[in-house]
Amino acid sequence: MNKDFVVFDFDGTIADTLGISVGIINNYIKWTGLNIKLSNVRNYQAGLRTPNIFIRFIRYPFWMLFHFILGILQKKLHSKVDQVKPFDGLVQIIKDLKKSGVSLGIVTNNIEPTVVDFLKNNKIHDLFDFIYSSKLVFAKSFALKKVMNDYNFSNRQFVYVGDEVRDIIACQDAGVDIISVSWGFDIKEHLQDHNPKFLVDNKDELKDVFKKLKLL
């Protein structure tokens, strides 16, 4: 079946937010003398879960602490959205997909104002049919299923483009084909270990997959 929709992740897929996010975090923790390196974040990302060990050392459940920190980070990132750049070639690919008659959407854990402002800054806001912002960081499959229900299309009608291992897991749970991109939050080796439907390293390979799916 030909796909009718292409649904994108935002952070690490369309928008290069990782470097700015790490900078924000480092600014908050500089009093500790620690400094987080970008390469370490990418290598660690695939192993990020909600381990019980965190609950042993803090009085609050890990997910509560995580979402509190994430909320602060997202608000600060929104104030710096003008500094966020799209990954090479993504804006043009989005324009080409729309020109081909493909419906486009975004499913993200980032807040909608940041996504909207970024799209407006890059003059592609009017190309997307929907933006769905979910607070369920560790349950993205629920967000995908909700979007399918809200917009009345099946899991076989769209392909998801994402950059993280959790995107692969969510798509496998929802029965959705995924194109994993290796330029985002997770490194290629971690993505490969989870067997995405497609795995691409650059914009040309992404375009080739879209052509294979008859979307371009």
Kinemage of the C-alpha trace (Angstrom):
@kinemage 1
@onewidth
@group {chain A} dominant
@subgroup {mainchain}
@vectorlist {calphas} color= white
{ca met a 1} P 0.000 0.000 0.000
{ca asn a 2} L 1.276 3.447 -0.840
{ca lys a 3} L 1.643 5.792 2.092
{ca asp a 4} L -0.639 8.815 2.385
{ca phe a 5} L 1.046 10.524 5.344
{ca val a 6} L 4.575 11.266 6.465
{ca val a 7} L 4.728 12.005 10.180
{ca phe a 8} L 7.920 13.516 11.551
{ca asp a 9} L 9.466 13.662 14.969
{ca phe a 10} L 10.737 17.160 15.743
{ca asp a 11} L 13.827 17.276 17.977
{ca gly a 12} L 16.803 15.578 16.359
{ca thr a 13} L 14.883 14.829 13.173
{ca ile a 14} L 13.800 18.154 11.650
{ca ala a 15} L 15.304 20.532 14.202
{ca asp a 16} L 18.841 20.412 15.555
{ca thr a 17} L 18.012 21.123 19.203
{ca leu a 18} L 20.475 18.804 20.947
{ca gly a 19} L 23.421 21.201 21.126
{ca ile a 20} L 21.296 24.052 22.482
{ca ser a 21} L 19.601 21.706 24.980
{ca val a 22} L 22.943 20.474 26.288
{ca gly a 23} L 24.083 24.082 26.626
{ca ile a 24} L 20.979 24.919 28.676
{ca ile a 25} L 21.555 21.946 30.965
{ca asn a 26} L 25.241 22.777 31.408
{ca asn a 27} L 24.320 26.323 32.386
{ca tyr a 28} L 22.005 25.002 35.101
{ca ile a 29} L 24.547 22.542 36.527
{ca lys a 30} L 27.708 24.624 36.203
{ca trp a 31} L 27.771 25.126 39.979
{ca thr a 32} L 28.520 21.388 40.290
{ca gly a 33} L 31.645 21.627 38.160
{ca leu a 34} L 30.187 19.090 35.736
{ca asn a 35} L 30.062 19.604 31.985
{ca ile a 36} L 27.983 17.347 29.753
{ca lys a 37} L 29.491 16.551 26.368
{ca leu a 38} L 27.353 16.200 23.274
{ca ser a 39} L 28.989 12.918 22.224
{ca asn a 40} L 28.314 11.391 25.638
{ca val a 41} L 24.631 12.295 25.423
{ca arg a 42} L 24.265 10.581 22.051
{ca asn a 43} L 26.050 7.442 23.226
{ca tyr a 44} L 24.018 7.233 26.437
{ca gln a 45} L 20.637 8.076 24.973
{ca ala a 46} L 19.665 4.554 23.883
{ca gly a 47} L 20.209 3.278 27.409
{ca leu a 48} L 17.997 5.935 28.975
{ca arg a 49} L 15.111 4.244 30.724
{ca thr a 50} L 13.304 4.715 34.051
{ca pro a 51} L 15.511 2.484 36.214
{ca asn a 52} L 14.450 1.579 39.747
{ca ile a 53} L 17.858 2.628 41.038
{ca phe a 54} L 16.833 6.292 40.725
{ca ile a 55} L 13.820 5.702 42.952
{ca arg a 56} L 16.094 4.281 45.659
{ca phe a 57} L 18.040 7.524 45.935
{ca ile a 58} L 15.299 10.122 45.626
{ca arg a 59} L 12.010 10.476 47.474
{ca tyr a 60} L 9.936 11.104 44.349
{ca pro a 61} L 9.289 8.716 41.448
{ca phe a 62} L 11.787 9.156 38.621
{ca trp a 63} L 9.120 10.024 36.074
{ca met a 64} L 7.981 12.997 38.199
{ca leu a 65} L 11.513 14.371 38.476
{ca phe a 66} L 12.187 13.743 34.792
{ca his a 67} L 9.092 15.602 33.629
{ca phe a 68} L 9.816 18.498 35.991
{ca ile a 69} L 13.322 18.879 34.532
{ca leu a 70} L 12.002 18.397 30.987
{ca gly a 71} L 9.424 21.135 31.521
{ca ile a 72} L 12.121 23.613 32.547
{ca leu a 73} L 14.294 22.614 29.581
{ca gln a 74} L 11.437 22.982 27.095
{ca lys a 75} L 10.494 26.452 28.328
{ca lys a 76} L 14.103 27.599 28.118
{ca leu a 77} L 14.472 26.060 24.652
{ca his a 78} L 11.399 27.941 23.484
{ca ser a 79} L 13.066 31.210 24.456
{ca lys a 80} L 15.988 30.229 22.210
{ca val a 81} L 13.966 28.879 19.280
{ca asp a 82} L 15.342 31.556 16.954
{ca gln a 83} L 18.748 29.887 17.349
{ca val a 84} L 17.482 26.437 16.356
{ca lys a 85} L 18.421 25.387 12.833
{ca pro a 86} L 16.900 22.679 10.624
{ca phe a 87} L 19.078 19.764 9.621
{ca asp a 88} L 20.607 19.980 6.153
{ca gly a 89} L 18.072 19.458 3.403
{ca leu a 90} L 15.050 18.791 5.615
{ca val a 91} L 13.159 21.979 4.727
{ca gln a 92} L 13.431 21.251 1.013
{ca ile a 93} L 12.413 17.614 1.466
{ca ile a 94} L 9.315 18.742 3.386
{ca lys a 95} L 8.446 21.157 0.577
{ca asp a 96} L 8.967 18.428 -2.044
{ca leu a 97} L 6.743 15.993 -0.154
{ca lys a 98} L 3.956 18.561 0.076
{ca lys a 99} L 4.315 19.375 -3.601
{ca ser a 100} L 3.872 15.651 -4.333
{ca gly a 101} L 0.517 15.724 -2.543
{ca val a 102} L 1.612 14.001 0.654
{ca ser a 103} L -0.086 14.921 3.933
{ca leu a 104} L 2.380 15.874 6.656
{ca gly a 105} L 2.277 15.813 10.432
{ca ile a 106} L 4.475 16.078 13.489
{ca val a 107} L 4.279 13.939 16.639
{ca thr a 108} L 6.661 15.219 19.286
{ca asn a 109} L 7.293 15.421 23.003
{ca asn a 110} L 8.328 19.056 22.667
{ca ile a 111} L 5.834 21.809 23.376
{ca glu a 112} L 3.733 23.047 20.475
{ca pro a 113} L 4.732 26.740 20.686
{ca thr a 114} L 8.378 25.818 20.072
{ca val a 115} L 7.459 23.661 17.077
{ca val a 116} L 5.133 26.296 15.610
{ca asp a 117} L 7.656 29.113 16.001
{ca phe a 118} L 10.408 27.002 14.426
{ca leu a 119} L 8.213 26.107 11.452
{ca lys a 120} L 7.229 29.747 11.004
{ca asn a 121} L 10.867 30.838 11.162
{ca asn a 122} L 11.615 28.421 8.319
{ca lys a 123} L 8.445 29.287 6.360
{ca ile a 124} L 7.013 25.759 6.402
{ca his a 125} L 4.283 26.116 9.028
{ca asp a 126} L 1.478 25.995 6.484
{ca leu a 127} L 2.778 22.713 5.001
{ca phe a 128} L 1.788 20.576 7.999
{ca asp a 129} L -1.700 19.185 8.433
{ca phe a 130} L -1.293 18.638 12.160
{ca ile a 131} L 1.102 18.984 15.091
{ca tyr a 132} L 0.570 16.656 18.033
{ca ser a 133} L 2.480 17.397 21.235
{ca ser a 134} L 2.559 14.584 23.783
{ca lys a 135} L 3.839 14.692 27.367
{ca leu a 136} L 4.152 10.895 27.370
{ca val a 137} L 7.903 10.757 26.745
{ca phe a 138} L 8.187 7.034 27.442
{ca ala a 139} L 4.915 6.015 25.757
{ca lys a 140} L 5.127 7.445 22.268
{ca ser a 141} L 3.185 4.532 20.792
{ca phe a 142} L 0.110 5.900 22.611
{ca ala a 143} L 0.600 9.241 20.863
{ca leu a 144} L 0.864 7.544 17.468
{ca lys a 145} L -2.294 5.531 18.094
{ca lys a 146} L -4.165 8.625 19.247
{ca val a 147} L -3.187 10.500 16.092
{ca met a 148} L -4.393 7.589 13.952
{ca asn a 149} L -7.699 7.613 15.798
{ca asp a 150} L -8.127 11.402 15.715
{ca tyr a 151} L -7.315 11.725 12.007
{ca asn a 152} L -8.930 8.440 10.961
{ca phe a 153} L -6.097 6.707 9.150
{ca ser a 154} L -4.539 3.287 9.620
{ca asn a 155} L -1.041 2.306 10.692
{ca arg a 156} L -0.293 1.185 7.124
{ca gln a 157} L -1.134 4.584 5.650
{ca phe a 158} L 1.823 6.491 7.064
{ca val a 159} L 5.507 6.308 7.809
{ca tyr a 160} L 7.141 7.904 10.821
{ca val a 161} L 10.522 9.634 10.638
{ca gly a 162} L 12.433 9.696 13.929
{ca asp a 163} L 15.893 9.732 15.431
{ca glu a 164} L 15.672 7.719 18.653
{ca val a 165} L 15.491 4.101 19.727
{ca arg a 166} L 12.259 4.858 21.573
{ca asp a 167} L 10.770 5.999 18.251
{ca ile a 168} L 11.548 2.573 16.792
{ca ile a 169} L 10.038 0.787 19.780
{ca ala a 170} L 6.914 2.967 19.647
{ca cys a 171} L 6.434 2.379 15.925
{ca gln a 172} L 6.904 -1.379 16.298
{ca asp a 173} L 4.290 -1.401 19.062
{ca ala a 174} L 1.871 0.656 16.927
{ca gly a 175} L 2.556 -1.371 13.774
{ca val a 176} L 3.942 1.674 11.955
{ca asp a 177} L 6.846 1.696 9.495
{ca ile a 178} L 9.697 3.929 10.623
{ca ile a 179} L 12.526 5.682 8.858
{ca ser a 180} L 15.264 6.149 11.459
{ca val a 181} L 17.731 8.981 10.877
{ca ser a 182} L 21.235 8.775 12.315
{ca trp a 183} L 21.885 12.520 12.700
{ca gly a 184} L 19.798 13.038 15.845
{ca phe a 185} L 19.837 12.016 19.500
{ca asp a 186} L 20.793 8.331 19.065
{ca ile a 187} L 23.849 7.054 17.222
{ca lys a 188} L 23.538 4.722 14.243
{ca glu a 189} L 24.757 1.624 16.097
{ca his a 190} L 22.010 1.938 18.709
{ca leu a 191} L 19.364 2.413 16.034
{ca gln a 192} L 20.568 -0.614 14.063
{ca asp a 193} L 20.321 -2.818 17.144
{ca his a 194} L 16.539 -2.246 17.188
{ca asn a 195} L 15.875 -3.099 13.538
{ca pro a 196} L 14.061 -0.058 12.112
{ca lys a 197} L 12.258 -0.542 8.803
{ca phe a 198} L 14.665 1.940 7.173
{ca leu a 199} L 17.836 3.609 8.446
{ca val a 200} L 19.352 6.620 6.680
{ca asp a 201} L 22.480 8.702 7.228
{ca asn a 202} L 21.767 11.796 5.152
{ca lys a 203} L 19.158 13.727 3.183
{ca asp a 204} L 19.881 11.899 -0.093
{ca glu a 205} L 19.263 8.504 1.503
{ca leu a 206} L 16.066 9.865 3.056
{ca lys a 207} L 14.880 11.067 -0.346
{ca asp a 208} L 15.670 7.639 -1.807
{ca val a 209} L 13.443 5.959 0.785
{ca phe a 210} L 10.622 8.385 0.065
{ca lys a 211} L 10.992 7.586 -3.636
{ca lys a 212} L 10.910 3.861 -2.858
{ca leu a 213} L 7.665 4.446 -0.977
{ca lys a 214} L 6.356 6.472 -3.958
{ca leu a 215} L 6.077 9.627 -1.880
{ca leu a 216} L 8.403 11.630 -4.125
